[in-house]
Structure formats: C-alpha cells, structure tokens
Amino acid sequence: MAKYLAQIVVMGAQVVGRAFARALRQEFAASQAAAQARNSAGQHSAAASSITGMSLQEAQQILNISTLTPEEIQKNYEHLFKVNDKMVGGSFYVQSKVVRAKERLDEELSIQTQDKQQKTET
C-alpha cells in the first residue's frame, strides 16, 4: 500500500513539475517578446538623444511639457523663444537650448508616429 502511495506522490510531482516548467518557458518567451518590442522603440529614441545631444526628459523639462502634443510643444516653444530673445535682454544660450529641446521633442513625435504606423501595418 505504501508503495502505491509513493508512486502516486511521485507521479503527481512529475505532472506538477512539467506544468510548472512549461508555464515558466511560456512566461520567459512572453517577457522576451515584450522586451524586444520595447527595445526597438527605445533604440530609435536613444539614437535621437545622441543626435540632438539631449534626452527626452531634459527636453520636456526645458519646454515645461508633461505630455507630447504638437500644440503644447509649439505654444511653449514660441513663448520661451520670444522671452529669451537677445534683443529683449534674454539669453542666447537658453534660447538655443529651447530650440534644441523642440527639435528633440519633434523627433520623438515622429518616432512615435512611425511606431504607430508600423503597428497598424502588422
């Protein structure tokens, strides 16, 4: 009787072990796919950061923007550009930072638009 009980316990453990291993493999594959999807968008963003010399967060801070909308970017850009004009006593350095921030945010918007188009095509 004890022999049969031991066999049942061993078989049950094997079944649970196989199911656990299968679930673990599926979860690993799903996490790899998600990381690869995030990485492809991140590579474009990282390339834009290296080209413009400014991170996305830095550009958002300069233009005081929390969400990436073209209208808000343009509105804040125009205001900060005019306020920092050298002719009205502003700083050329700050004005150039404002221009670079707008370029970086515009690049990020184009990256997001491209990513959305690619997702809808697939």
C-alpha positions as a Markdown table, in Angstrom:
| # | Residue | x | y | z |
|---|---|---|---|---|
| 1 | Met | 0.0 | 0.0 | 0.0 |
| 2 | Ala | 2.8 | 2.4 | 0.9 |
| 3 | Lys | 4.5 | 1.6 | -2.4 |
| 4 | Tyr | 1.4 | 2.6 | -4.4 |
| 5 | Leu | 1.0 | 5.8 | -2.3 |
| 6 | Ala | 4.7 | 6.7 | -3.0 |
| 7 | Gln | 4.2 | 6.1 | -6.8 |
| 8 | Ile | 1.1 | 8.4 | -6.8 |
| 9 | Val | 3.0 | 11.1 | -5.0 |
| 10 | Val | 6.0 | 10.8 | -7.4 |
| 11 | Met | 3.7 | 10.9 | -10.5 |
| 12 | Gly | 1.8 | 13.9 | -9.1 |
| 13 | Ala | 5.1 | 15.7 | -8.5 |
| 14 | Gln | 6.2 | 14.9 | -12.1 |
| 15 | Val | 3.0 | 16.3 | -13.5 |
| 16 | Val | 3.2 | 19.5 | -11.5 |
| 17 | Gly | 6.9 | 19.9 | -12.3 |
| 18 | Arg | 6.2 | 19.6 | -16.1 |
| 19 | Ala | 3.4 | 22.0 | -15.9 |
| 20 | Phe | 5.5 | 24.5 | -14.0 |
| 21 | Ala | 8.4 | 24.1 | -16.4 |
| 22 | Arg | 6.0 | 24.7 | -19.4 |
| 23 | Ala | 4.5 | 27.8 | -17.7 |
| 24 | Leu | 8.0 | 29.1 | -17.0 |
| 25 | Arg | 9.1 | 28.7 | -20.6 |
| 26 | Gln | 5.9 | 30.5 | -21.8 |
| 27 | Glu | 6.4 | 33.4 | -19.4 |
| 28 | Phe | 10.1 | 33.7 | -20.4 |
| 29 | Ala | 9.2 | 33.8 | -24.1 |
| 30 | Ala | 6.5 | 36.4 | -23.5 |
| 31 | Ser | 8.8 | 38.6 | -21.5 |
| 32 | Gln | 11.5 | 38.3 | -24.2 |
| 33 | Ala | 9.0 | 39.4 | -26.9 |
| 34 | Ala | 7.8 | 42.3 | -24.7 |
| 35 | Ala | 11.4 | 43.4 | -24.1 |
| 36 | Gln | 12.2 | 43.2 | -27.8 |
| 37 | Ala | 9.2 | 45.3 | -28.7 |
| 38 | Arg | 10.2 | 48.0 | -26.1 |
| 39 | Asn | 13.8 | 47.8 | -27.2 |
| 40 | Ser | 13.0 | 48.6 | -30.8 |
| 41 | Ala | 11.2 | 51.8 | -29.9 |
| 42 | Gly | 14.0 | 52.6 | -27.3 |
| 43 | Gln | 16.7 | 52.3 | -29.9 |
| 44 | His | 15.1 | 55.0 | -32.1 |
| 45 | Ser | 14.7 | 57.2 | -29.1 |
| 46 | Ala | 18.3 | 56.6 | -27.9 |
| 47 | Ala | 19.5 | 57.4 | -31.4 |
| 48 | Ala | 17.5 | 60.7 | -31.4 |
| 49 | Ser | 19.0 | 61.5 | -28.0 |
| 50 | Ser | 22.6 | 61.0 | -29.2 |
| 51 | Ile | 21.9 | 63.0 | -32.4 |
| 52 | Thr | 20.4 | 66.0 | -30.6 |
| 53 | Gly | 22.6 | 65.7 | -27.5 |
| 54 | Met | 19.6 | 65.9 | -25.3 |
| 55 | Ser | 17.4 | 63.3 | -23.6 |
| 56 | Leu | 13.7 | 63.3 | -23.9 |
| 57 | Gln | 13.2 | 64.1 | -20.2 |
| 58 | Glu | 15.6 | 67.1 | -20.4 |
| 59 | Ala | 13.7 | 68.4 | -23.5 |
| 60 | Gln | 10.4 | 68.1 | -21.7 |
| 61 | Gln | 11.8 | 69.9 | -18.7 |
| 62 | Ile | 13.1 | 72.8 | -20.8 |
| 63 | Leu | 9.8 | 73.3 | -22.6 |
| 64 | Asn | 7.8 | 72.5 | -19.4 |
| 65 | Ile | 5.8 | 69.8 | -21.1 |
| 66 | Ser | 4.3 | 66.7 | -19.5 |
| 67 | Thr | 2.6 | 65.2 | -22.5 |
| 68 | Leu | 3.8 | 65.1 | -26.0 |
| 69 | Thr | 1.3 | 67.1 | -28.0 |
| 70 | Pro | 2.3 | 69.2 | -31.0 |
| 71 | Glu | 0.1 | 72.1 | -30.0 |
| 72 | Glu | 1.6 | 72.3 | -26.5 |
| 73 | Ile | 5.1 | 71.9 | -27.8 |
| 74 | Gln | 4.7 | 74.7 | -30.3 |
| 75 | Lys | 2.9 | 77.1 | -27.8 |
| 76 | Asn | 5.6 | 76.7 | -25.1 |
| 77 | Tyr | 8.4 | 76.9 | -27.7 |
| 78 | Glu | 7.1 | 80.2 | -29.1 |
| 79 | His | 6.7 | 81.7 | -25.7 |
| 80 | Leu | 10.2 | 80.6 | -24.4 |
| 81 | Phe | 11.9 | 81.6 | -27.7 |
| 82 | Lys | 10.4 | 85.1 | -27.6 |
| 83 | Val | 11.1 | 85.6 | -23.9 |
| 84 | Asn | 14.8 | 84.6 | -24.3 |
| 85 | Asp | 15.4 | 86.7 | -27.4 |
| 86 | Lys | 18.7 | 88.6 | -27.1 |
| 87 | Met | 17.0 | 91.8 | -28.4 |
| 88 | Val | 14.8 | 91.9 | -25.3 |
| 89 | Gly | 17.5 | 91.1 | -22.9 |
| 90 | Gly | 17.2 | 87.3 | -23.0 |
| 91 | Ser | 19.9 | 84.7 | -23.1 |
| 92 | Phe | 21.1 | 83.3 | -26.4 |
| 93 | Tyr | 22.3 | 80.1 | -24.6 |
| 94 | Val | 18.8 | 79.5 | -23.1 |
| 95 | Gln | 17.2 | 80.3 | -26.5 |
| 96 | Ser | 19.4 | 77.7 | -28.2 |
| 97 | Lys | 18.5 | 75.1 | -25.5 |
| 98 | Val | 14.8 | 75.9 | -26.3 |
| 99 | Val | 15.4 | 75.3 | -30.0 |
| 100 | Arg | 17.3 | 72.0 | -29.3 |
| 101 | Ala | 14.5 | 70.9 | -26.9 |
| 102 | Lys | 11.9 | 71.5 | -29.6 |
| 103 | Glu | 13.9 | 69.6 | -32.2 |
| 104 | Arg | 14.3 | 66.6 | -29.8 |
| 105 | Leu | 10.5 | 66.6 | -29.0 |
| 106 | Asp | 9.6 | 66.9 | -32.7 |
| 107 | Glu | 11.9 | 63.9 | -33.4 |
| 108 | Glu | 10.3 | 61.9 | -30.6 |
| 109 | Leu | 6.8 | 62.7 | -32.0 |
| 110 | Ser | 7.9 | 61.5 | -35.5 |
| 111 | Ile | 9.3 | 58.3 | -33.9 |
| 112 | Gln | 6.0 | 57.6 | -32.1 |
| 113 | Thr | 4.1 | 58.2 | -35.3 |
| 114 | Gln | 6.3 | 55.8 | -37.2 |
| 115 | Asp | 5.9 | 53.2 | -34.5 |
| 116 | Lys | 2.1 | 53.5 | -34.6 |
| 117 | Gln | 2.1 | 53.2 | -38.4 |
| 118 | Gln | 4.3 | 50.0 | -38.1 |
| 119 | Lys | 2.0 | 48.5 | -35.5 |
| 120 | Thr | -1.1 | 49.1 | -37.6 |
| 121 | Glu | 0.5 | 47.6 | -40.7 |
| 122 | Thr | 1.3 | 44.4 | -38.8 |
